[in-house]
Amino acid sequence: MAMLDKAYIENHMSTVHNYQSFGRNVVESGLREALTRVEGTPKGKVELDAKVIVTPVEIDEGGPEPRMCIRVRMIVGGVEVWVHIYTGEQ
């Protein structure tokens, strides 16, 4: 199993291509949860708990070594949104 370390994470940070849609999904999940909490009772604010999980992922593409990737998962209001970050190295 792959292990997360500083170099592994930094290698993937520069290859995030879908961060905009990931962020949009996280915000939408938060707003949907906020809707359920203000239904019938207006509030000055709604506080939500969120969980972020970062894991290494090995993708076997049939080459000599598996491609090392990262999956970032965020859970907001019971909705899980994730983005898979690929690296150009193999």
Biopython code that builds the backbone (N, CA, C, O; Angstrom):
import numpy as np
from Bio.PDB.StructureBuilder import StructureBuilder

atoms = [
    (1, "MET", "N", (0.843, -1.187, 0.000)),
    (1, "MET", "CA", (0.000, 0.000, 0.000)),
    (1, "MET", "C", (0.881, 1.239, 0.000)),
    (1, "MET", "O", (1.911, 1.269, 0.673)),
    (2, "ALA", "N", (0.491, 2.245, -0.736)),
    (2, "ALA", "CA", (1.230, 3.513, -0.771)),
    (2, "ALA", "C", (1.088, 4.233, 0.565)),
    (2, "ALA", "O", (0.089, 4.080, 1.267)),
    (3, "MET", "N", (2.094, 5.010, 0.897)),
    (3, "MET", "CA", (2.069, 5.786, 2.126)),
    (3, "MET", "C", (2.180, 7.262, 1.776)),
    (3, "MET", "O", (2.903, 7.635, 0.852)),
    (4, "LEU", "N", (1.461, 8.102, 2.516)),
    (4, "LEU", "CA", (1.533, 9.549, 2.319)),
    (4, "LEU", "C", (2.784, 10.101, 2.986)),
    (4, "LEU", "O", (3.069, 9.785, 4.141)),
    (5, "ASP", "N", (3.525, 10.921, 2.262)),
    (5, "ASP", "CA", (4.604, 11.696, 2.856)),
    (5, "ASP", "C", (4.621, 13.061, 2.172)),
    (5, "ASP", "O", (3.840, 13.301, 1.252)),
    (6, "LYS", "N", (5.501, 13.952, 2.612)),
    (6, "LYS", "CA", (5.522, 15.325, 2.106)),
    (6, "LYS", "C", (5.733, 15.370, 0.591)),
    (6, "LYS", "O", (5.010, 16.082, -0.106)),
    (7, "ALA", "N", (6.695, 14.635, 0.079)),
    (7, "ALA", "CA", (6.987, 14.648, -1.356)),
    (7, "ALA", "C", (5.813, 14.095, -2.166)),
    (7, "ALA", "O", (5.479, 14.628, -3.224)),
    (8, "TYR", "N", (5.195, 13.039, -1.674)),
    (8, "TYR", "CA", (4.058, 12.416, -2.364)),
    (8, "TYR", "C", (2.918, 13.425, -2.502)),
    (8, "TYR", "O", (2.345, 13.572, -3.582)),
    (9, "ILE", "N", (2.590, 14.112, -1.421)),
    (9, "ILE", "CA", (1.498, 15.092, -1.438)),
    (9, "ILE", "C", (1.862, 16.289, -2.315)),
    (9, "ILE", "O", (1.048, 16.719, -3.132)),
    (10, "GLU", "N", (3.057, 16.829, -2.163)),
    (10, "GLU", "CA", (3.458, 17.981, -2.970)),
    (10, "GLU", "C", (3.461, 17.650, -4.462)),
    (10, "GLU", "O", (3.126, 18.504, -5.283)),
    (11, "ASN", "N", (3.833, 16.430, -4.819)),
    (11, "ASN", "CA", (3.833, 16.003, -6.214)),
    (11, "ASN", "C", (2.425, 16.060, -6.812)),
    (11, "ASN", "O", (2.267, 16.307, -8.008)),
    (12, "HIS", "N", (1.421, 15.836, -5.994)),
    (12, "HIS", "CA", (0.036, 15.832, -6.470)),
    (12, "HIS", "C", (-0.625, 17.208, -6.396)),
    (12, "HIS", "O", (-1.570, 17.473, -7.139)),
    (13, "MET", "N", (-0.158, 18.065, -5.538)),
    (13, "MET", "CA", (-0.782, 19.380, -5.381)),
    (13, "MET", "C", (-0.748, 20.183, -6.681)),
    (13, "MET", "O", (-1.667, 20.955, -6.953)),
    (14, "SER", "N", (0.291, 20.011, -7.476)),
    (14, "SER", "CA", (0.418, 20.789, -8.705)),
    (14, "SER", "C", (-0.383, 20.197, -9.860)),
    (14, "SER", "O", (-0.439, 20.792, -10.937)),
    (15, "THR", "N", (-1.000, 19.045, -9.657)),
    (15, "THR", "CA", (-1.723, 18.388, -10.750)),
    (15, "THR", "C", (-3.231, 18.368, -10.539)),
    (15, "THR", "O", (-3.933, 17.595, -11.192)),
    (16, "VAL", "N", (-3.737, 19.197, -9.645)),
    (16, "VAL", "CA", (-5.178, 19.235, -9.407)),
    (16, "VAL", "C", (-5.839, 19.947, -10.585)),
    (16, "VAL", "O", (-5.607, 21.135, -10.811)),
    (17, "HIS", "N", (-6.653, 19.223, -11.323)),
    (17, "HIS", "CA", (-7.303, 19.795, -12.497)),
    (17, "HIS", "C", (-8.782, 20.060, -12.276)),
    (17, "HIS", "O", (-9.384, 20.847, -13.006)),
    (18, "ASN", "N", (-9.376, 19.413, -11.279)),
    (18, "ASN", "CA", (-10.809, 19.487, -11.112)),
    (18, "ASN", "C", (-11.195, 20.167, -9.798)),
    (18, "ASN", "O", (-12.271, 19.905, -9.261)),
    (19, "TYR", "N", (-10.341, 21.023, -9.284)),
    (19, "TYR", "CA", (-10.590, 21.646, -7.986)),
    (19, "TYR", "C", (-11.827, 22.533, -8.007)),
    (19, "TYR", "O", (-12.517, 22.638, -6.993)),
    (20, "GLN", "N", (-12.128, 23.178, -9.138)),
    (20, "GLN", "CA", (-13.285, 24.073, -9.205)),
    (20, "GLN", "C", (-14.586, 23.299, -9.031)),
    (20, "GLN", "O", (-15.452, 23.708, -8.258)),
    (21, "SER", "N", (-14.728, 22.206, -9.730)),
    (21, "SER", "CA", (-15.964, 21.430, -9.598)),
    (21, "SER", "C", (-16.035, 20.757, -8.226)),
    (21, "SER", "O", (-17.123, 20.609, -7.669)),
    (22, "PHE", "N", (-14.893, 20.351, -7.679)),
    (22, "PHE", "CA", (-14.864, 19.782, -6.336)),
    (22, "PHE", "C", (-15.377, 20.802, -5.321)),
    (22, "PHE", "O", (-16.238, 20.491, -4.497)),
    (23, "GLY", "N", (-14.841, 22.024, -5.386)),
    (23, "GLY", "CA", (-15.275, 23.086, -4.472)),
    (23, "GLY", "C", (-16.740, 23.425, -4.628)),
    (23, "GLY", "O", (-17.438, 23.650, -3.640)),
    (24, "ARG", "N", (-17.209, 23.464, -5.860)),
    (24, "ARG", "CA", (-18.611, 23.764, -6.124)),
    (24, "ARG", "C", (-19.510, 22.698, -5.488)),
    (24, "ARG", "O", (-20.546, 23.023, -4.907)),
    (25, "ASN", "N", (-19.115, 21.431, -5.599)),
    (25, "ASN", "CA", (-19.894, 20.347, -5.002)),
    (25, "ASN", "C", (-19.896, 20.416, -3.483)),
    (25, "ASN", "O", (-20.920, 20.154, -2.851)),
    (26, "VAL", "N", (-18.764, 20.763, -2.893)),
    (26, "VAL", "CA", (-18.689, 20.883, -1.433)),
    (26, "VAL", "C", (-19.604, 22.007, -0.953)),
    (26, "VAL", "O", (-20.350, 21.833, 0.010)),
    (27, "VAL", "N", (-19.548, 23.166, -1.626)),
    (27, "VAL", "CA", (-20.398, 24.297, -1.233)),
    (27, "VAL", "C", (-21.872, 23.937, -1.403)),
    (27, "VAL", "O", (-22.686, 24.237, -0.530)),
    (28, "GLU", "N", (-22.217, 23.302, -2.507)),
    (28, "GLU", "CA", (-23.613, 22.909, -2.728)),
    (28, "GLU", "C", (-24.094, 21.942, -1.650)),
    (28, "GLU", "O", (-25.225, 22.055, -1.177)),
    (29, "SER", "N", (-23.245, 20.994, -1.260)),
    (29, "SER", "CA", (-23.620, 20.059, -0.195)),
    (29, "SER", "C", (-23.867, 20.793, 1.110)),
    (29, "SER", "O", (-24.808, 20.475, 1.838)),
    (30, "GLY", "N", (-23.022, 21.777, 1.408)),
    (30, "GLY", "CA", (-23.221, 22.576, 2.618)),
    (30, "GLY", "C", (-24.517, 23.367, 2.581)),
    (30, "GLY", "O", (-25.237, 23.442, 3.576)),
    (31, "LEU", "N", (-24.808, 23.958, 1.427)),
    (31, "LEU", "CA", (-26.054, 24.730, 1.301)),
    (31, "LEU", "C", (-27.290, 23.839, 1.413)),
    (31, "LEU", "O", (-28.291, 24.234, 2.011)),
    (32, "ARG", "N", (-27.221, 22.636, 0.838)),
    (32, "ARG", "CA", (-28.356, 21.716, 0.952)),
    (32, "ARG", "C", (-28.598, 21.318, 2.407)),
    (32, "ARG", "O", (-29.741, 21.238, 2.855)),
    (33, "GLU", "N", (-27.519, 21.072, 3.133)),
    (33, "GLU", "CA", (-27.665, 20.738, 4.553)),
    (33, "GLU", "C", (-28.203, 21.934, 5.332)),
    (33, "GLU", "O", (-29.041, 21.768, 6.218)),
    (34, "ALA", "N", (-27.730, 23.133, 5.012)),
    (34, "ALA", "CA", (-28.231, 24.342, 5.678)),
    (34, "ALA", "C", (-29.725, 24.516, 5.419)),
    (34, "ALA", "O", (-30.460, 24.939, 6.312)),
    (35, "LEU", "N", (-30.182, 24.195, 4.208)),
    (35, "LEU", "CA", (-31.622, 24.274, 3.897)),
    (35, "LEU", "C", (-32.445, 23.418, 4.845)),
    (35, "LEU", "O", (-33.505, 23.843, 5.304)),
    (36, "THR", "N", (-31.969, 22.228, 5.137)),
    (36, "THR", "CA", (-32.732, 21.345, 6.027)),
    (36, "THR", "C", (-32.769, 21.881, 7.452)),
    (36, "THR", "O", (-33.712, 21.608, 8.194)),
    (37, "ARG", "N", (-31.757, 22.638, 7.836)),
    (37, "ARG", "CA", (-31.695, 23.148, 9.216)),
    (37, "ARG", "C", (-32.461, 24.448, 9.428)),
    (37, "ARG", "O", (-32.781, 24.787, 10.567)),
    (38, "VAL", "N", (-32.760, 25.177, 8.370)),
    (38, "VAL", "CA", (-33.502, 26.433, 8.530)),
    (38, "VAL", "C", (-34.956, 26.300, 8.093)),
    (38, "VAL", "O", (-35.717, 27.263, 8.181)),
    (39, "GLU", "N", (-35.345, 25.132, 7.630)),
    (39, "GLU", "CA", (-36.706, 24.922, 7.157)),
    (39, "GLU", "C", (-37.711, 25.289, 8.246)),
    (39, "GLU", "O", (-37.772, 24.646, 9.294)),
    (40, "GLY", "N", (-38.491, 26.327, 7.983)),
    (40, "GLY", "CA", (-39.520, 26.771, 8.915)),
    (40, "GLY", "C", (-39.024, 27.665, 10.037)),
    (40, "GLY", "O", (-39.836, 28.265, 10.742)),
    (41, "THR", "N", (-37.718, 27.771, 10.223)),
    (41, "THR", "CA", (-37.172, 28.592, 11.307)),
    (41, "THR", "C", (-35.958, 29.366, 10.802)),
    (41, "THR", "O", (-34.860, 28.811, 10.758)),
    (42, "PRO", "N", (-36.125, 30.640, 10.416)),
    (42, "PRO", "CA", (-34.963, 31.434, 9.986)),
    (42, "PRO", "C", (-33.914, 31.521, 11.095)),
    (42, "PRO", "O", (-34.259, 31.597, 12.274)),
    (43, "LYS", "N", (-32.646, 31.509, 10.718)),
    (43, "LYS", "CA", (-31.543, 31.555, 11.689)),
    (43, "LYS", "C", (-30.510, 32.568, 11.243)),
    (43, "LYS", "O", (-30.403, 32.872, 10.055)),
    (44, "GLY", "N", (-29.758, 33.084, 12.181)),
    (44, "GLY", "CA", (-28.685, 34.021, 11.874)),
    (44, "GLY", "C", (-27.488, 33.346, 11.243)),
    (44, "GLY", "O", (-26.751, 33.971, 10.481)),
    (45, "LYS", "N", (-27.282, 32.049, 11.557)),
    (45, "LYS", "CA", (-26.195, 31.284, 10.953)),
    (45, "LYS", "C", (-26.474, 29.801, 11.157)),
    (45, "LYS", "O", (-27.254, 29.407, 12.024)),
    (46, "VAL", "N", (-25.823, 28.999, 10.342)),
    (46, "VAL", "CA", (-25.891, 27.548, 10.466)),
    (46, "VAL", "C", (-24.462, 27.034, 10.454)),
    (46, "VAL", "O", (-23.707, 27.330, 9.527)),
    (47, "GLU", "N", (-24.081, 26.274, 11.462)),
    (47, "GLU", "CA", (-22.744, 25.681, 11.520)),
    (47, "GLU", "C", (-22.840, 24.212, 11.156)),
    (47, "GLU", "O", (-23.677, 23.481, 11.686)),
    (48, "LEU", "N", (-21.967, 23.784, 10.240)),
    (48, "LEU", "CA", (-21.952, 22.405, 9.772)),
    (48, "LEU", "C", (-20.615, 21.757, 10.088)),
    (48, "LEU", "O", (-19.576, 22.418, 10.062)),
    (49, "ASP", "N", (-20.640, 20.488, 10.380)),
    (49, "ASP", "CA", (-19.418, 19.717, 10.551)),
    (49, "ASP", "C", (-19.024, 19.136, 9.198)),
    (49, "ASP", "O", (-19.884, 18.726, 8.417)),
    (50, "ALA", "N", (-17.741, 19.103, 8.928)),
    (50, "ALA", "CA", (-17.233, 18.507, 7.690)),
    (50, "ALA", "C", (-16.051, 17.609, 8.035)),
    (50, "ALA", "O", (-15.334, 17.841, 9.008)),
    (51, "LYS", "N", (-15.868, 16.592, 7.223)),
    (51, "LYS", "CA", (-14.757, 15.669, 7.421)),
    (51, "LYS", "C", (-13.973, 15.600, 6.113)),
    (51, "LYS", "O", (-14.560, 15.465, 5.039)),
    (52, "VAL", "N", (-12.646, 15.693, 6.204)),
    (52, "VAL", "CA", (-11.775, 15.603, 5.034)),
    (52, "VAL", "C", (-10.868, 14.384, 5.210)),
    (52, "VAL", "O", (-10.246, 14.206, 6.257)),
    (53, "ILE", "N", (-10.801, 13.545, 4.162)),
    (53, "ILE", "CA", (-9.989, 12.333, 4.204)),
    (53, "ILE", "C", (-9.063, 12.352, 2.980)),
    (53, "ILE", "O", (-9.533, 12.458, 1.847)),
    (54, "VAL", "N", (-7.750, 12.250, 3.211)),
    (54, "VAL", "CA", (-6.764, 12.228, 2.136)),
    (54, "VAL", "C", (-6.087, 10.858, 2.157)),
    (54, "VAL", "O", (-5.536, 10.447, 3.178)),
    (55, "THR", "N", (-6.134, 10.148, 1.013)),
    (55, "THR", "CA", (-5.541, 8.821, 0.952)),
    (55, "THR", "C", (-4.722, 8.654, -0.324)),
    (55, "THR", "O", (-5.064, 9.220, -1.362)),
    (56, "PRO", "N", (-3.636, 7.874, -0.248)),
    (56, "PRO", "CA", (-2.889, 7.555, -1.459)),
    (56, "PRO", "C", (-3.624, 6.455, -2.223)),
    (56, "PRO", "O", (-4.308, 5.623, -1.627)),
    (57, "VAL", "N", (-3.475, 6.460, -3.547)),
    (57, "VAL", "CA", (-4.118, 5.452, -4.393)),
    (57, "VAL", "C", (-3.103, 4.973, -5.420)),
    (57, "VAL", "O", (-2.432, 5.787, -6.055)),
    (58, "GLU", "N", (-2.987, 3.678, -5.585)),
    (58, "GLU", "CA", (-2.128, 3.096, -6.613)),
    (58, "GLU", "C", (-3.007, 2.655, -7.777)),
    (58, "GLU", "O", (-3.957, 1.898, -7.582)),
    (59, "ILE", "N", (-2.698, 3.125, -8.994)),
    (59, "ILE", "CA", (-3.446, 2.760, -10.190)),
    (59, "ILE", "C", (-2.549, 1.890, -11.061)),
    (59, "ILE", "O", (-1.499, 2.345, -11.516)),
    (60, "ASP", "N", (-2.949, 0.651, -11.297)),
    (60, "ASP", "CA", (-2.179, -0.259, -12.142)),
    (60, "ASP", "C", (-2.609, -0.058, -13.590)),
    (60, "ASP", "O", (-3.717, -0.430, -13.975)),
    (61, "GLU", "N", (-1.722, 0.536, -14.391)),
    (61, "GLU", "CA", (-2.002, 0.779, -15.804)),
    (61, "GLU", "C", (-1.236, -0.190, -16.698)),
    (61, "GLU", "O", (-1.120, 0.031, -17.903)),
    (62, "GLY", "N", (-0.720, -1.247, -16.115)),
    (62, "GLY", "CA", (0.000, -2.250, -16.889)),
    (62, "GLY", "C", (1.467, -1.926, -17.139)),
    (62, "GLY", "O", (2.158, -2.674, -17.831)),
    (63, "GLY", "N", (1.951, -0.812, -16.577)),
    (63, "GLY", "CA", (3.356, -0.440, -16.731)),
    (63, "GLY", "C", (4.213, -1.149, -15.712)),
    (63, "GLY", "O", (3.741, -2.013, -14.974)),
    (64, "PRO", "N", (5.486, -0.775, -15.677)),
    (64, "PRO", "CA", (6.399, -1.424, -14.736)),
    (64, "PRO", "C", (6.066, -1.114, -13.273)),
    (64, "PRO", "O", (6.307, -1.937, -12.390)),
    (65, "GLU", "N", (5.519, 0.059, -13.027)),
    (65, "GLU", "CA", (5.153, 0.461, -11.668)),
    (65, "GLU", "C", (3.743, 1.047, -11.691)),
    (65, "GLU", "O", (3.341, 1.630, -12.697)),
    (66, "PRO", "N", (2.983, 0.904, -10.601)),
    (66, "PRO", "CA", (1.657, 1.534, -10.572)),
    (66, "PRO", "C", (1.776, 3.054, -10.506)),
    (66, "PRO", "O", (2.748, 3.580, -9.963)),
    (67, "ARG", "N", (0.790, 3.757, -11.057)),
    (67, "ARG", "CA", (0.763, 5.223, -10.974)),
    (67, "ARG", "C", (0.314, 5.591, -9.562)),
    (67, "ARG", "O", (-0.651, 5.033, -9.041)),
    (68, "MET", "N", (1.026, 6.537, -8.952)),
    (68, "MET", "CA", (0.724, 6.957, -7.588)),
    (68, "MET", "C", (-0.176, 8.193, -7.643)),
    (68, "MET", "O", (0.196, 9.207, -8.233)),
    (69, "CYS", "N", (-1.339, 8.111, -7.039)),
    (69, "CYS", "CA", (-2.324, 9.185, -7.070)),
    (69, "CYS", "C", (-2.809, 9.478, -5.656)),
    (69, "CYS", "O", (-2.454, 8.780, -4.706)),
    (70, "ILE", "N", (-3.623, 10.518, -5.532)),
    (70, "ILE", "CA", (-4.210, 10.886, -4.231)),
    (70, "ILE", "C", (-5.706, 11.075, -4.419)),
    (70, "ILE", "O", (-6.146, 11.622, -5.430)),
    (71, "ARG", "N", (-6.483, 10.626, -3.450)),
    (71, "ARG", "CA", (-7.915, 10.883, -3.429)),
    (71, "ARG", "C", (-8.212, 11.753, -2.208)),
    (71, "ARG", "O", (-7.833, 11.425, -1.084)),
    (72, "VAL", "N", (-8.900, 12.872, -2.456)),
    (72, "VAL", "CA", (-9.335, 13.761, -1.375)),
    (72, "VAL", "C", (-10.844, 13.635, -1.281)),
    (72, "VAL", "O", (-11.555, 13.915, -2.246)),
    (73, "ARG", "N", (-11.334, 13.215, -0.127)),
    (73, "ARG", "CA", (-12.770, 13.064, 0.101)),
    (73, "ARG", "C", (-13.207, 14.070, 1.148)),
    (73, "ARG", "O", (-12.510, 14.285, 2.140)),
    (74, "MET", "N", (-14.352, 14.681, 0.932)),
    (74, "MET", "CA", (-14.926, 15.598, 1.916)),
    (74, "MET", "C", (-16.371, 15.200, 2.130)),
    (74, "MET", "O", (-17.116, 14.984, 1.174)),
    (75, "ILE", "N", (-16.763, 15.104, 3.396)),
    (75, "ILE", "CA", (-18.123, 14.736, 3.738)),
    (75, "ILE", "C", (-18.753, 15.918, 4.456)),
    (75, "ILE", "O", (-18.300, 16.331, 5.524)),
    (76, "VAL", "N", (-19.809, 16.457, 3.848)),
    (76, "VAL", "CA", (-20.534, 17.603, 4.402)),
    (76, "VAL", "C", (-22.014, 17.255, 4.404)),
    (76, "VAL", "O", (-22.566, 16.890, 3.365)),
    (77, "GLY", "N", (-22.657, 17.362, 5.550)),
    (77, "GLY", "CA", (-24.090, 17.084, 5.617)),
    (77, "GLY", "C", (-24.442, 15.698, 5.140)),
    (77, "GLY", "O", (-25.506, 15.495, 4.555)),
    (78, "GLY", "N", (-23.562, 14.730, 5.381)),
    (78, "GLY", "CA", (-23.813, 13.361, 4.970)),
    (78, "GLY", "C", (-23.552, 13.085, 3.500)),
    (78, "GLY", "O", (-23.717, 11.950, 3.052)),
    (79, "VAL", "N", (-23.147, 14.102, 2.734)),
    (79, "VAL", "CA", (-22.857, 13.929, 1.310)),
    (79, "VAL", "C", (-21.349, 13.844, 1.131)),
    (79, "VAL", "O", (-20.607, 14.707, 1.600)),
    (80, "GLU", "N", (-20.904, 12.790, 0.445)),
    (80, "GLU", "CA", (-19.473, 12.617, 0.193)),
    (80, "GLU", "C", (-19.127, 13.116, -1.207)),
    (80, "GLU", "O", (-19.745, 12.715, -2.193)),
    (81, "VAL", "N", (-18.134, 13.993, -1.277)),
    (81, "VAL", "CA", (-17.629, 14.518, -2.545)),
    (81, "VAL", "C", (-16.141, 14.201, -2.571)),
    (81, "VAL", "O", (-15.447, 14.406, -1.575)),
    (82, "TRP", "N", (-15.644, 13.703, -3.700)),
    (82, "TRP", "CA", (-14.213, 13.413, -3.758)),
    (82, "TRP", "C", (-13.635, 13.795, -5.102)),
    (82, "TRP", "O", (-14.335, 13.867, -6.112)),
    (83, "VAL", "N", (-12.338, 14.036, -5.082)),
    (83, "VAL", "CA", (-11.592, 14.325, -6.301)),
    (83, "VAL", "C", (-10.372, 13.415, -6.306)),
    (83, "VAL", "O", (-9.724, 13.208, -5.280)),
    (84, "HIS", "N", (-10.078, 12.884, -7.471)),
    (84, "HIS", "CA", (-8.930, 12.013, -7.658)),
    (84, "HIS", "C", (-7.841, 12.824, -8.335)),
    (84, "HIS", "O", (-8.060, 13.347, -9.428)),
    (85, "ILE", "N", (-6.685, 12.942, -7.722)),
    (85, "ILE", "CA", (-5.595, 13.750, -8.240)),
    (85, "ILE", "C", (-4.539, 12.817, -8.828)),
    (85, "ILE", "O", (-3.920, 12.029, -8.113)),
    (86, "TYR", "N", (-4.346, 12.920, -10.143)),
    (86, "TYR", "CA", (-3.375, 12.085, -10.835)),
    (86, "TYR", "C", (-2.015, 12.764, -10.868)),
    (86, "TYR", "O", (-1.920, 13.991, -10.853)),
    (87, "THR", "N", (-0.989, 11.973, -10.912)),
    (87, "THR", "CA", (0.356, 12.478, -11.100)),
    (87, "THR", "C", (0.823, 12.111, -12.496)),
    (87, "THR", "O", (0.383, 11.111, -13.063)),
    (88, "GLY", "N", (1.699, 12.907, -13.037)),
    (88, "GLY", "CA", (2.231, 12.611, -14.360)),
    (88, "GLY", "C", (3.299, 11.548, -14.340)),
    (88, "GLY", "O", (3.658, 11.012, -15.388)),
    (89, "GLU", "N", (3.819, 11.227, -13.157)),
    (89, "GLU", "CA", (4.873, 10.230, -13.046)),
    (89, "GLU", "C", (4.285, 8.832, -13.012)),
    (89, "GLU", "O", (3.148, 8.623, -12.588)),
    (90, "GLN", "N", (5.089, 7.879, -13.468)),
    (90, "GLN", "CA", (4.644, 6.493, -13.408)),
    (90, "GLN", "C", (5.742, 5.644, -12.852)),
    (90, "GLN", "O", (5.576, 4.432, -12.715)),
]
sb = StructureBuilder()
sb.init_structure("model")
sb.init_model(0)
sb.init_chain("A")
sb.init_seg("    ")
for serial, (resi, resn, name, xyz) in enumerate(atoms, 1):
    if name == "N":
        sb.init_residue(resn, " ", resi, " ")
    sb.init_atom(name, np.array(xyz, "f"), 0.0, 1.0, " ", f" {name:<3s}", serial, name[0])
structure = sb.get_structure()
